[in-house]
Amino acid sequence: QVQVTESGGGLVQAGDSLRLSCSASKRTASNNGMAWFRRAPGKDREFVAAISWNGGTSNYADSVKGRFTISRDRVTNIMSLQMTNVKPEDTAVYYCAVSRLAAASSMTGTYQYWGQGTQVTVSS
């Protein structure tokens, strides 16, 4: 099936910038919605951002709106999350998700393929 791999996580300080990347199978990701979710320590997985199959529509959680930017390269099928002005509350394991649907959905249930996650730690 679809292989999903995240990268780019690390330890940063509040206010810094960080860019996460997600690589997925071209056959599936080329015409399907993709998204970023995250799970903070002791908390449930939450929606971060999503992008439609053609990159025409993007959705963001209120907590990251104005700070994070999601994008995808239609040639390489790589999805990115540009994180700016990061905050300690952004500390979490970030997961890349791929959907059989084309829309930029914020609902966990619409995504069938998930990566193993990449750790982002933001110090004060």
LUMDO-443955 format. One record per atom (N, C-alpha, C): residue in three letters; x, y, z. Coordinates in steps of 0.1 Angstrom, whole numbers, padded with zeros to 4 digits, always signed. Example, Ala and Ser with C-alpha at 12.3 -4.5 7.8 and 13.67 -1.06 7.14 Angstrom:
# LUMDO-443955
ALA+0132-0057+0078;ALA+0123-0045+0078;ALA+0132-0033+0078;SER+0128-0022+0071;SER+0137-0011+0071;SER+0129+0000+0079;
//
This chain:
# LUMDO-443955
GLN+0008-0012+0000;GLN+0000+0000+0000;GLN+0009+0013+0000;VAL+0003+0024+0004;VAL+0009+0037+0004;VAL+0020+0037+0015;GLN+0032+0042+0012;GLN+0042+0044+0022;GLN+0043+0059+0024;VAL+0043+0063+0037;VAL+0043+0077+0041;VAL+0054+0079+0051;THR+0063+0089+0048;THR+0074+0091+0057;THR+0076+0106+0059;GLU+0077+0110+0072;GLU+0079+0124+0076;GLU+0094+0126+0080;SER+0098+0139+0078;SER+0111+0143+0082;SER+0112+0157+0085;GLY+0122+0162+0092;GLY+0124+0176+0094;GLY+0122+0180+0109;GLY+0118+0171+0117;GLY+0116+0174+0131;GLY+0129+0177+0138;GLY+0128+0183+0150;GLY+0140+0186+0158;GLY+0137+0195+0170;LEU+0148+0199+0177;LEU+0147+0207+0188;LEU+0150+0222+0184;VAL+0140+0231+0187;VAL+0141+0245+0184;VAL+0137+0253+0195;GLN+0139+0266+0194;GLN+0135+0275+0205;GLN+0123+0283+0200;ALA+0115+0288+0210;ALA+0103+0296+0207;ALA+0107+0307+0198;GLY+0098+0309+0188;GLY+0101+0320+0178;GLY+0108+0316+0166;ASP+0114+0304+0166;ASP+0122+0299+0155;ASP+0113+0294+0144;SER+0119+0290+0133;SER+0112+0284+0122;SER+0117+0270+0119;LEU+0108+0262+0114;LEU+0111+0248+0111;LEU+0102+0243+0099;ARG+0108+0235+0091;ARG+0101+0230+0080;ARG+0100+0214+0080;LEU+0088+0209+0080;LEU+0086+0195+0080;LEU+0083+0190+0065;SER+0087+0178+0062;SER+0084+0173+0049;SER+0078+0159+0050;CYS+0070+0156+0040;CYS+0063+0143+0040;CYS+0064+0137+0026;SER+0069+0125+0025;SER+0070+0118+0012;SER+0060+0106+0012;ALA+0052+0105+0001;ALA+0042+0095+0000;ALA+0043+0089-0014;SER+0037+0077-0015;SER+0036+0071-0028;SER+0030+0080-0039;LYS+0037+0081-0050;LYS+0032+0090-0060;LYS+0018+0087-0066;ARG+0016+0074-0067;ARG+0003+0069-0073;ARG-0009+0074-0065;THR-0008+0074-0052;THR-0019+0078-0043;THR-0019+0093-0040;ALA-0008+0098-0036;ALA-0007+0112-0032;ALA-0009+0122-0043;SER-0007+0118-0056;SER-0008+0127-0067;SER-0022+0132-0069;ASN-0032+0125-0065;ASN-0046+0129-0067;ASN-0055+0128-0054;ASN-0048+0129-0043;ASN-0055+0128-0030;ASN-0051+0138-0020;GLY-0060+0141-0011;GLY-0058+0151+0000;GLY-0047+0146+0009;MET-0040+0156+0015;MET-0030+0152+0025;MET-0031+0162+0037;ALA-0026+0158+0048;ALA-0027+0166+0060;ALA-0016+0163+0070;TRP-0015+0173+0079;TRP-0006+0171+0091;TRP-0015+0171+0103;PHE-0012+0161+0112;PHE-0018+0160+0125;PHE-0006+0160+0135;ARG-0010+0162+0148;ARG+0001+0161+0158;ARG-0005+0156+0171;ARG+0004+0150+0179;ARG+0000+0145+0192;ARG+0010+0150+0202;ALA+0006+0159+0211;ALA+0014+0164+0222;ALA+0014+0154+0233;PRO+0024+0155+0242;PRO+0026+0145+0253;PRO+0013+0145+0262;GLY+0007+0134+0264;GLY-0004+0132+0272;GLY-0017+0137+0266;LYS-0017+0140+0253;LYS-0029+0145+0246;LYS-0033+0136+0234;ASP-0045+0138+0230;ASP-0049+0131+0218;ASP-0044+0137+0205;ARG-0044+0130+0194;ARG-0040+0135+0182;ARG-0050+0146+0177;GLU-0044+0157+0172;GLU-0052+0168+0168;GLU-0048+0173+0154;PHE-0058+0179+0147;PHE-0056+0184+0133;PHE-0047+0196+0133;VAL-0038+0197+0123;VAL-0029+0209+0122;VAL-0032+0216+0109;ALA-0031+0209+0098;ALA-0033+0216+0085;ALA-0036+0205+0074;ALA-0043+0209+0064;ALA-0046+0199+0053;ALA-0046+0207+0040;ILE-0043+0199+0029;ILE-0043+0205+0016;ILE-0049+0196+0006;SER-0057+0201-0004;SER-0064+0193-0013;SER-0054+0187-0024;TRP-0060+0178-0032;TRP-0052+0170-0041;TRP-0043+0179-0050;ASN-0049+0190-0054;ASN-0042+0199-0064;ASN-0035+0211-0057;GLY-0036+0212-0044;GLY-0030+0223-0037;GLY-0039+0235-0037;GLY-0051+0235-0043;GLY-0059+0246-0044;GLY-0066+0251-0032;THR-0068+0242-0022;THR-0075+0245-0010;THR-0066+0241+0002;SER-0066+0249+0012;SER-0058+0246+0024;SER-0067+0249+0036;ASN-0066+0241+0047;ASN-0073+0243+0059;ASN-0063+0243+0071;TYR-0065+0251+0081;TYR-0056+0252+0092;TYR-0064+0252+0105;ALA-0058+0246+0115;ALA-0063+0247+0129;ALA-0061+0261+0134;ASP-0070+0266+0142;ASP-0069+0280+0147;ASP-0056+0282+0154;SER-0051+0272+0161;SER-0039+0273+0169;SER-0027+0276+0160;VAL-0027+0273+0147;VAL-0015+0275+0139;VAL-0018+0284+0128;LYS-0030+0289+0126;LYS-0033+0298+0115;LYS-0025+0311+0116;GLY-0019+0315+0105;GLY-0011+0326+0105;GLY+0004+0324+0108;ARG+0007+0312+0113;ARG+0021+0308+0116;ARG+0026+0297+0108;PHE+0017+0288+0104;PHE+0022+0276+0096;PHE+0016+0277+0082;THR+0023+0272+0073;THR+0019+0272+0059;THR+0021+0258+0053;ILE+0010+0252+0048;ILE+0011+0239+0042;ILE+0012+0240+0026;SER+0020+0231+0020;SER+0021+0232+0006;SER+0024+0218+0001;ARG+0023+0216-0012;ARG+0027+0203-0018;ARG+0033+0205-0032;ASP+0042+0197-0036;ASP+0048+0198-0049;ASP+0042+0187-0057;ARG+0035+0191-0068;ARG+0028+0181-0076;ARG+0037+0173-0085;VAL+0050+0177-0086;VAL+0059+0169-0094;VAL+0066+0158-0085;THR+0070+0162-0073;THR+0077+0153-0064;THR+0068+0146-0055;ASN+0056+0151-0053;ASN+0046+0145-0044;ASN+0050+0147-0029;ILE+0058+0157-0027;ILE+0063+0160-0013;ILE+0054+0171-0007;MET+0049+0168+0005;MET+0041+0178+0012;MET+0050+0184+0023;SER+0048+0197+0025;SER+0056+0204+0035;SER+0048+0212+0044;LEU+0053+0214+0056;LEU+0047+0223+0066;LEU+0057+0233+0071;GLN+0056+0245+0066;GLN+0065+0256+0070;GLN+0060+0262+0083;MET+0068+0260+0094;MET+0064+0264+0107;MET+0072+0276+0111;THR+0065+0287+0114;THR+0072+0300+0118;THR+0067+0304+0132;ASN+0075+0312+0139;ASN+0071+0317+0152;ASN+0066+0305+0161;VAL+0073+0294+0161;VAL+0068+0283+0169;VAL+0068+0286+0184;LYS+0059+0279+0191;LYS+0056+0281+0205;LYS+0058+0268+0212;PRO+0061+0268+0225;PRO+0063+0256+0233;PRO+0051+0246+0231;GLU+0039+0252+0230;GLU+0027+0243+0228;GLU+0026+0236+0215;ASP+0036+0239+0206;ASP+0037+0232+0193;ASP+0044+0219+0195;THR+0050+0217+0206;THR+0058+0205+0209;THR+0049+0193+0207;ALA+0052+0184+0199;ALA+0044+0172+0196;ALA+0051+0163+0186;VAL+0046+0151+0184;VAL+0049+0143+0173;VAL+0040+0146+0161;TYR+0046+0150+0150;TYR+0038+0154+0138;TYR+0037+0143+0129;TYR+0024+0140+0124;TYR+0022+0129+0115;TYR+0016+0134+0102;CYS+0021+0128+0091;CYS+0016+0130+0078;CYS+0005+0120+0075;ALA-0005+0125+0069;ALA-0017+0116+0065;ALA-0021+0118+0051;VAL-0025+0107+0044;VAL-0029+0107+0031;VAL-0043+0101+0030;SER-0052+0108+0022;SER-0066+0104+0021;SER-0069+0099+0007;ARG-0079+0090+0006;ARG-0084+0085-0007;ARG-0093+0096-0013;LEU-0097+0106-0005;LEU-0105+0117-0010;LEU-0096+0128-0014;ALA-0102+0137-0022;ALA-0094+0148-0028;ALA-0094+0161-0019;ALA-0103+0162-0010;ALA-0105+0175-0003;ALA-0095+0176+0008;ALA-0093+0188+0013;ALA-0085+0192+0024;ALA-0093+0190+0037;SER-0095+0178+0041;SER-0103+0175+0053;SER-0095+0176+0066;SER-0102+0181+0076;SER-0096+0182+0090;SER-0100+0170+0099;MET-0108+0160+0093;MET-0112+0149+0101;MET-0103+0137+0099;THR-0099+0132+0111;THR-0090+0121+0111;THR-0095+0109+0103;GLY-0108+0106+0104;GLY-0113+0094+0098;GLY-0113+0094+0082;THR-0110+0105+0076;THR-0109+0106+0062;THR-0095+0102+0056;TYR-0086+0100+0065;TYR-0072+0096+0061;TYR-0070+0081+0064;GLN-0065+0075+0054;GLN-0063+0060+0054;GLN-0048+0056+0056;TYR-0039+0065+0052;TYR-0025+0062+0053;TYR-0017+0072+0062;TRP-0009+0067+0071;TRP-0002+0075+0080;TRP+0012+0072+0081;GLY+0020+0082+0084;GLY+0034+0080+0086;GLY+0037+0077+0101;GLN+0049+0075+0104;GLN+0053+0071+0118;GLN+0055+0083+0127;GLY+0056+0095+0121;GLY+0057+0107+0129;GLY+0071+0112+0130;THR+0073+0125+0132;THR+0086+0132+0135;THR+0084+0141+0146;GLN+0094+0141+0156;GLN+0093+0148+0168;GLN+0097+0163+0166;VAL+0088+0172+0171;VAL+0092+0186+0172;VAL+0091+0190+0186;THR+0102+0196+0191;THR+0103+0200+0205;THR+0107+0215+0205;VAL+0098+0223+0211;VAL+0101+0238+0212;VAL+0103+0242+0226;SER+0115+0247+0229;SER+0119+0251+0242;SER+0115+0266+0244;SER+0113+0270+0256;SER+0109+0284+0260;SER+0121+0293+0258;
//
